Amino acid sequence: MAVSADTVVTVEFWIMSTDGEALDDSGGPVSFLHRGLDSLLPRLDDGIEGQAAGFEQVFHLEPEDAFGDYDPELLRVEPRSRFPEPIEIGMQFEGVPDDEDADEADGEDEDGDNALIFSVTDLAEDKVVLDANHPYAGMALRVRIKVLAVRAADPEEIEQGYADEEDDSDDVLDAMIESRRGPGTLH
């Protein structure tokens, strides 16, 4: 069976920088509804369209095809006193604590949806550096993808827009999906 709309595809993938540095991987097989809510990046979806189990290829993705361009507007320096202690690099916050302009500054719409997730990227004695860009924003990437299986989606999967998973080990895939929905955000 070939990859097409309304098929569930099981893949493994490896994300590398253009100089070959390993950045991330799927951590084993992951399944998704092709072109569904849990699908891959559009460029990867295009690349595996029409392929069958056993297909393997390395795709070169420019930032606009992957996690978007780096947006310096999503970098903020805030007083450390606004954050709970202990605070560490890598911690994440939705919006910034006690920010009076949170709706506008953090990208929320009128309903409060799509708040940016800021990651702590640096600490000083009295300052915290926050970045809401995806860690791979602005980077050209190479993604090696291997199609392991393709099957027809169940009617329930088509209706809900995503594949039913037998386990919940898809954190990497989930991050890719969320990043595709709103480049520059982490969820």
FISEFI-187964 format. One record per atom (N, C-alpha, C): x, y, z. Coordinates in steps of 0.1 Angstrom, whole numbers, padded with zeros to 4 digits, always signed. Layout:
% residues N
XYZ;...
//
This chain:
% residues 187
+0009-0012+0000;+0000+0000+0000;+0009+0012+0000;+0005+0022-0007;+0013+0035-0009;+0007+0045+0001;+0016+0054+0005;+0012+0065+0014;+0003+0075+0006;-0008+0078+0011;-0018+0087+0005;-0027+0092+0016;-0036+0101+0012;-0046+0106+0022;-0053+0094+0028;-0057+0095+0041;-0064+0085+0048;-0057+0072+0050;-0043+0073+0051;-0035+0061+0054;-0028+0065+0067;-0025+0055+0075;-0017+0056+0087;-0003+0051+0083;+0007+0060+0086;+0020+0057+0082;+0029+0055+0095;+0037+0045+0095;+0046+0043+0106;+0060+0045+0101;+0067+0054+0107;+0081+0058+0103;+0090+0058+0115;+0103+0059+0111;+0113+0064+0120;+0120+0075+0114;+0125+0085+0121;+0132+0096+0115;+0143+0101+0124;+0153+0107+0118;+0164+0113+0124;+0166+0127+0119;+0168+0137+0128;+0170+0151+0124;+0185+0154+0127;+0191+0160+0116;+0205+0164+0117;+0206+0178+0112;+0217+0185+0116;+0221+0197+0111;+0226+0195+0097;+0228+0205+0089;+0233+0203+0075;+0248+0198+0075;+0255+0200+0086;+0269+0194+0087;+0269+0180+0093;+0257+0174+0095;+0256+0160+0099;+0255+0158+0114;+0255+0169+0122;+0254+0167+0137;+0240+0162+0140;+0239+0151+0148;+0226+0145+0152;+0220+0155+0162;+0207+0158+0159;+0200+0168+0168;+0189+0161+0175;+0182+0152+0169;+0170+0145+0175;+0166+0133+0166;+0157+0125+0172;+0152+0114+0164;+0139+0110+0170;+0132+0101+0163;+0118+0097+0167;+0119+0087+0179;+0130+0082+0183;+0131+0073+0194;+0125+0060+0191;+0123+0056+0179;+0117+0044+0175;+0105+0047+0166;+0098+0036+0162;+0086+0038+0153;+0076+0048+0159;+0070+0056+0150;+0059+0065+0153;+0049+0064+0142;+0036+0065+0145;+0026+0064+0135;+0017+0076+0135;+0013+0080+0123;+0005+0092+0122;-0005+0091+0110;-0015+0098+0110;-0025+0099+0098;-0018+0108+0088;-0015+0103+0076;-0009+0111+0066;-0018+0123+0063;-0012+0135+0064;-0019+0148+0062;-0030+0151+0072;-0029+0144+0083;-0039+0146+0094;-0033+0156+0104;-0040+0157+0115;-0036+0166+0126;-0022+0162+0132;-0019+0149+0131;-0007+0144+0137;+0004+0141+0126;+0002+0147+0115;+0011+0144+0104;+0025+0151+0106;+0034+0148+0097;+0047+0154+0097;+0047+0168+0092;+0059+0174+0090;+0060+0187+0083;+0055+0186+0069;+0048+0196+0063;+0043+0194+0050;+0053+0190+0039;+0065+0195+0040;+0075+0191+0030;+0078+0176+0031;+0079+0170+0043;+0081+0156+0045;+0069+0148+0041;+0057+0153+0043;+0045+0147+0038;+0045+0145+0023;+0049+0156+0017;+0050+0156+0002;+0061+0146-0002;+0072+0145+0005;+0082+0136+0001;+0079+0121+0002;+0070+0117+0011;+0067+0103+0013;+0054+0099+0006;+0047+0109+0000;+0034+0107-0007;+0037+0097-0019;+0029+0087-0019;+0030+0077-0030;+0041+0066-0027;+0048+0067-0016;+0058+0057-0013;+0052+0045-0005;+0060+0034-0004;+0055+0022+0004;+0065+0019+0014;+0061+0009+0023;+0071+0005+0033;+0084+0001+0027;+0095+0005+0034;+0108+0002+0029;+0115+0015+0023;+0106+0025+0019;+0112+0037+0014;+0120+0044+0024;+0132+0049+0020;+0140+0056+0029;+0147+0067+0021;+0148+0079+0027;+0154+0090+0020;+0158+0101+0030;+0168+0109+0027;+0172+0121+0034;+0167+0133+0027;+0160+0141+0034;+0154+0154+0029;+0161+0166+0035;+0164+0175+0026;+0170+0188+0030;+0159+0198+0032;+0158+0204+0044;+0147+0213+0047;+0153+0227+0050;+0149+0237+0043;+0152+0250+0046;+0144+0255+0058;+0147+0265+0065;+0139+0269+0077;+0124+0271+0074;+0121+0276+0063;+0107+0278+0060;+0099+0265+0058;+0106+0254+0055;+0100+0241+0053;+0100+0233+0066;+0107+0239+0076;+0109+0231+0089;+0103+0239+0100;+0111+0246+0108;+0106+0253+0120;+0105+0268+0119;+0106+0273+0107;+0105+0287+0105;+0118+0295+0107;+0118+0307+0104;+0130+0316+0106;+0131+0320+0121;+0143+0323+0125;+0144+0328+0139;+0139+0342+0140;+0130+0344+0150;+0124+0357+0152;+0130+0364+0164;+0138+0374+0163;+0144+0381+0174;+0134+0387+0184;+0121+0390+0178;+0111+0395+0187;+0106+0385+0197;+0109+0373+0196;+0105+0362+0205;+0116+0360+0216;+0126+0368+0217;+0136+0368+0227;+0134+0379+0237;+0134+0375+0250;+0131+0385+0260;+0141+0384+0271;+0144+0395+0278;+0152+0395+0290;+0143+0401+0301;+0141+0394+0311;+0132+0397+0322;+0139+0397+0335;+0135+0405+0345;+0140+0405+0358;+0139+0391+0365;+0149+0386+0371;+0148+0373+0377;+0138+0373+0388;+0135+0384+0394;+0126+0385+0405;+0111+0381+0401;+0109+0381+0388;+0095+0377+0383;+0093+0362+0382;+0103+0354+0386;+0103+0340+0383;+0105+0332+0397;+0099+0320+0397;+0100+0312+0409;+0115+0307+0410;+0119+0305+0422;+0132+0299+0425;+0130+0285+0430;+0139+0276+0427;+0150+0277+0418;+0146+0278+0403;+0153+0286+0396;+0150+0286+0381;+0163+0281+0374;+0161+0273+0364;+0172+0267+0357;+0171+0268+0342;+0182+0268+0335;+0182+0268+0320;+0174+0256+0315;+0165+0258+0306;+0157+0247+0300;+0143+0247+0305;+0141+0254+0317;+0127+0255+0322;+0118+0262+0312;+0105+0259+0312;+0096+0266+0302;+0085+0272+0310;+0080+0284+0304;+0069+0291+0310;+0060+0295+0298;+0047+0294+0301;+0037+0299+0291;+0035+0313+0294;+0039+0322+0285;+0039+0336+0288;+0049+0340+0298;+0049+0351+0304;+0058+0356+0314;+0050+0359+0326;+0054+0355+0338;+0046+0357+0350;+0044+0372+0352;+0032+0376+0356;+0027+0389+0360;+0029+0399+0348;+0029+0395+0336;+0031+0404+0325;+0018+0411+0322;+0017+0424+0324;+0004+0431+0322;+0000+0431+0307;+0010+0430+0298;+0007+0430+0284;+0008+0416+0278;+0005+0406+0286;+0007+0392+0282;+0000+0389+0269;-0012+0393+0267;-0020+0389+0256;-0013+0393+0243;-0009+0406+0242;-0002+0411+0230;+0012+0406+0229;+0020+0406+0240;+0034+0402+0239;+0036+0388+0237;+0027+0379+0242;+0029+0365+0241;+0021+0359+0230;+0016+0366+0220;+0009+0361+0208;-0004+0355+0210;-0011+0358+0221;-0024+0352+0223;-0035+0360+0215;-0045+0353+0211;-0056+0359+0204;-0066+0363+0215;-0078+0369+0210;-0088+0374+0220;-0093+0363+0229;-0092+0350+0225;-0097+0339+0233;-0086+0333+0242;-0074+0339+0242;-0063+0334+0250;-0057+0322+0244;-0059+0318+0232;-0053+0307+0226;-0039+0310+0220;-0031+0300+0218;-0018+0301+0211;-0008+0309+0219;-0009+0309+0233;+0002+0315+0241;+0015+0309+0238;+0025+0318+0237;+0039+0313+0235;+0045+0306+0247;+0053+0296+0244;+0060+0289+0255;+0074+0295+0254;+0079+0301+0265;+0092+0306+0266;+0101+0296+0273;+0113+0294+0267;+0123+0285+0274;+0134+0294+0279;+0139+0291+0291;+0150+0298+0298;+0162+0294+0291;+0169+0303+0284;+0181+0300+0277;+0194+0305+0283;+0193+0315+0293;+0205+0320+0300;+0200+0326+0313;+0209+0326+0323;+0206+0332+0336;+0217+0341+0340;+0214+0352+0346;+0224+0361+0352;+0219+0363+0367;+0227+0370+0375;+0223+0372+0389;+0209+0378+0390;+0206+0388+0381;+0193+0395+0382;+0185+0394+0370;+0189+0387+0360;+0181+0386+0347;+0179+0372+0342;+0168+0370+0335;+0165+0357+0329;+0163+0360+0314;+0170+0352+0306;+0168+0353+0291;+0158+0342+0287;+0148+0346+0280;+0137+0337+0275;+0136+0338+0260;+0134+0326+0254;+0133+0325+0240;+0120+0316+0236;+0111+0322+0228;+0100+0314+0224;+0101+0309+0210;+0113+0310+0204;+0116+0304+0191;+0118+0289+0193;+0114+0281+0183;+0117+0266+0184;+0132+0265+0184;+0137+0255+0191;+0152+0254+0191;+0158+0252+0177;+0151+0248+0167;+0157+0246+0154;+0152+0257+0145;+0146+0268+0150;+0142+0279+0141;+0154+0285+0135;+0153+0288+0122;+0164+0295+0115;+0174+0285+0110;+0172+0272+0112;+0182+0262+0108;+0177+0254+0096;+0186+0252+0086;+0184+0243+0076;+0187+0229+0082;+0179+0219+0079;+0180+0206+0085;+0180+0195+0075;+0186+0184+0079;+0184+0172+0071;+0176+0162+0079;+0166+0156+0073;+0158+0147+0080;+0158+0134+0072;+0163+0123+0079;+0163+0110+0073;+0150+0103+0078;+0142+0098+0068;+0130+0092+0072;+0129+0079+0065;+0124+0069+0073;+0123+0055+0068;+0108+0051+0071;+0101+0047+0060;+0087+0043+0061;+0088+0028+0064;+0082+0025+0076;+0082+0011+0081;+0069+0004+0077;+0057+0011+0077;+0045+0004+0074;+0035+0015+0069;+0025+0010+0061;+0014+0019+0056;+0001+0010+0057;-0009+0016+0063;-0022+0009+0063;-0033+0019+0061;-0045+0013+0057;-0057+0022+0056;-0061+0027+0070;-0064+0039+0071;-0069+0045+0084;-0083+0040+0087;-0086+0038+0100;-0099+0034+0104;-0108+0047+0103;-0121+0045+0101;-0130+0056+0100;-0129+0066+0112;-0127+0060+0124;-0126+0069+0135;-0114+0077+0135;-0103+0072+0130;-0090+0080+0128;-0092+0091+0118;-0099+0088+0107;-0101+0098+0097;-0110+0109+0103;-0120+0106+0110;-0129+0115+0116;-0122+0124+0127;-0114+0118+0135;-0107+0126+0146;-0095+0133+0140;-0090+0129+0129;-0079+0136+0123;-0065+0131+0127;-0064+0121+0135;-0051+0116+0139;-0052+0100+0141;-0040+0094+0141;-0039+0079+0142;-0041+0076+0157;-0047+0065+0160;-0048+0060+0173;-0035+0053+0176;-0029+0057+0188;-0016+0052+0191;-0017+0041+0202;-0008+0031+0200;-0008+0020+0210;+0000+0023+0222;+0009+0033+0220;+0017+0038+0232;+0018+0053+0230;+0024+0059+0241;+0025+0074+0241;+0039+0078+0241;+0047+0072+0232;+0062+0075+0232;+0065+0085+0220;+0056+0094+0217;+0057+0102+0205;+0061+0117+0209;+0068+0119+0219;+0071+0133+0223;+0078+0141+0212;+0088+0135+0205;+0095+0142+0194;+0085+0145+0183;+0077+0136+0179;+0067+0138+0168;+0057+0149+0173;+0053+0148+0185;+0043+0158+0190;+0050+0172+0190;+0062+0174+0193;+0069+0187+0192;+0070+0192+0178;+0072+0182+0168;+0073+0186+0154;+0059+0191+0150;+0048+0184+0154;+0035+0187+0150;+0031+0201+0155;+0034+0204+0168;+0030+0216+0174;+0038+0228+0168;+0051+0225+0165;+0059+0235+0159;+0054+0239+0145;+0049+0229+0137;+0044+0231+0124;+0031+0240+0125;+0023+0238+0135;+0011+0246+0137;+0014+0260+0140;+0024+0263+0147;+0027+0277+0151;+0042+0278+0152;+0049+0280+0140;+0064+0281+0140;+0068+0291+0150;+0078+0288+0158;+0084+0297+0168;+0078+0294+0182;+0069+0285+0183;+0064+0282+0196;+0067+0267+0200;+0068+0265+0213;+0070+0252+0218;+0058+0249+0227;+0053+0237+0226;+0042+0233+0235;+0046+0220+0241;
//
